[in-house]
Amino acid sequence: MVYQPATGARDLLPLDVAQKRWIEDRLQQVFHRWGYHRIITSTLERMDTLMAGGAIQPRTVIQLQNSEDEELGLRPELTASIARTAVTRMAGAAYPQRLYYNANVFQRTRESKHNQPQEFYQAGVELLGGGGLLGNAEILLLAADCLQALDLSNWHLILGEAGITRSLLEAFPPNLRSSVRHCVAHLDRVTLDTLTLSDELHERARIMLDLRGSAADVFPKLASLTLDSSQQAAVNELKALVELLQSGRTFPIIIDLSLIQTIDYYTGIVFEVVTNTENNTTSIARGGRYDQLLGLYHPQQENIPGIGFVFLLDNLYQVLSVSQQLPQTTPAANWLVVAETEQAYTNAFAYSAKLRNSVHLVRVEMDLGRRNPEAIREYARDRNIGKIAWIKANADPIIESL
């Protein structure tokens, strides 16, 4: 019998891990520079936590049951878990809280194809208690800094506003609203034309489909929809955000008010970062504002503003693999320490410890014996080990550079 990982799971080999760490380390350095602190939440969550507010669909969750018959699920994303943790375990903390994570998530897909991935890796941030223009700008500029640290240049930001889009949909009959929303989200003009709507509402829906492009194109079309005061205020905030992001810098933005995220807890700006490689468009990050999510978990239902984003590390890996930026080999050891006789074992371990205690990271392997000197040298060359230390019982080490 050949044992394999569970369906949808996978193993990461040393080179896979080295490449994954290359990405994570660069993101983590940026998170630290912006004042964010790492948080680790439980892989398992109660289903009522994940389902709070209807934000996450049960069909996407891999469900389990414990001995107390509690319904549990493997986390399909991190924001809900962090929101729950913030209001229950960090109740006395001052806001804003700047948190980041680096973790695996589990998502059941609709397709039941063999070996369809169900485990994914993510790294992201959550800014809790930071509302308004400055909070929005911080998150988007932080994402841009991360992309620069990864040396990605062929990307652009797709920026929407969930509150505006949701309010524009309220003009449609309740029984058709979800259908219109689906057509807008999928740019489906054919189905939209078949819906039983008045000429005025059909025209409104077509305009919503076209609310995508540069700020100079989109904002005039929005004005043609006769917005109420709250909608106009949201548009003005979106304009101010775009102006702030583009002030004195190149920040590639596409305004897209048809952008509707699959998760429903977003209340303000929503966004996606996509990159183009070899005629393929790949989504590498997404996020948005969720000013009502924390209130679902708060003992007094107190709403605390929040905004964040997540990098999809599996997609990032695919993009960076094409550019050959990732490490192509696992890190080699710097030293191979060889005890030439049994009496030299103690000296060999002591010399290895001395090397490992260097100020800089030094990778040291111990030869495990039973090989002649030429076989030891061949092993070191195959592993790209730079130096061999030959250790005797009563003499100084002999250092050989390869």
Sequence and secondary structure as in RCSB ss.txt:
>XXXX:A:sequence
MVYQPATGARDLLPLDVAQKRWIEDRLQQVFHRWGYHRIITSTLERMDTLMAGGAIQPRTVIQLQNSEDEELGLR
PELTASIARTAVTRMAGAAYPQRLYYNANVFQRTRESKHNQPQEFYQAGVELLGGGGLLGNAEILLLAADCLQAL
DLSNWHLILGEAGITRSLLEAFPPNLRSSVRHCVAHLDRVTLDTLTLSDELHERARIMLDLRGSAADVFPKLASL
TLDSSQQAAVNELKALVELLQSGRTFPIIIDLSLIQTIDYYTGIVFEVVTNTENNTTSIARGGRYDQLLGLYHPQ
QENIPGIGFVFLLDNLYQVLSVSQQLPQTTPAANWLVVAETEQAYTNAFAYSAKLRNSVHLVRVEMDLGRRNPEA
IREYARDRNIGKIAWIKANADPIIESL
>XXXX:A:secstr
      TT     HHHHHHHHHHHHHHHHHHHHTT EE    SEEEHHHHHGGG S GGGS EEE TT  EEEE 
S SHHHHHHHHHHHSTT  S EEEEEEEEEE   S   TT   EEEEEEEEEET  HHHHHHHHHHHHHHHHHHT
T  SEEEEEEEHHHHHHHHTTS HHHHHHHHHHHHTT HHHHHHS   HHHHHHHHHHHT EE HHHHHHHHHTT
   HHHHHHHHHHHHHHHHHHTTS   EEEETT   SSTT  SEEEEEEEEETTEEEEEEEEEE TTHHHHHSTT
     EEEEEEEHHHHHHHHHHTT S SS    SEEEEESSGGGHHHHHHHHHHHHTSSS   EEE  S   HHH
HHHHHHHTT  EEEEE SSS  EEEE 
